Amino acid sequence: MCGSGAVGNLRELSAQAAELRAAGKWLCCDESMHVKGKPEPRYHPPKAIKKVNPRYPADAKAAGVSGAVNVRVLISEEGKVIEAEAVSGHQLLGEAAVEAAKQFVFRPAEKSGVPART
């Protein structure tokens, strides 16, 4: 019956909705489903505004190693990288990737308009 729009059955639907609401059952068409109260805080993720390419380590070059390294970073409320850790990728490339990541500068994340550490 959900979404039927039957005007003639509006009173009947309202009575059924009240019964279901009182029983604590989920309703798909009832106005009580709308979230009431305080809205969720708005979150804006950090955005890199200065990127640094990693150097290609001589030992990795000599070994013919190449590829991507994923680096996990902790960004301060000022947008500076305060921690960096290689979480995947070739070991010969990890240190260079971490050193490059530490030089990145970010527009910090914001939660409800306030800069946040992420």
Secondary structure, DSSP 8 states (H G I E B T S, - for coil): -TT---GGGHHHHHHHHHHHHHHT---SS-GGGS--SS----EE--EEEE-------HHHHHHT-----EEEEEE-TTSBEEEEEEEES-HHHHHHHHHHHTT-EEE-EEETTEEE--
